[in-house]
């Protein structure tokens, strides 16, 4: 019985060692994949910063005005002037919809005077 117990203990320890070995390699693979993804994210962020800088360079107002002048015959674009912009008061917003009152309730009582009830 004692031999059986020792044998089972040894097998259990070897099983745990095998499990720990497998977990170690899975962890190392996950860490490597995480490092690769972080590097890829860094590269993509750098590429995005370059693209945003190029976009800002290409959308310079002076360059766009020059392109509008060069291609006026084809596009018919006019330069923007401050007089072409309106104010917020000139915008016609649609009216708010009125809610239908289906069951009106008549309220009678004291009238508040100055925010206080008598």
PyMOL commands that set and color helices and strands:
alter all, ss='L'
color gray80, all
select helices_A, chain A and resi 2-58+61-70+72-75+82-84+88-90
alter helices_A, ss='H'
color red, helices_A
deselect
rebuild
show_as cartoon
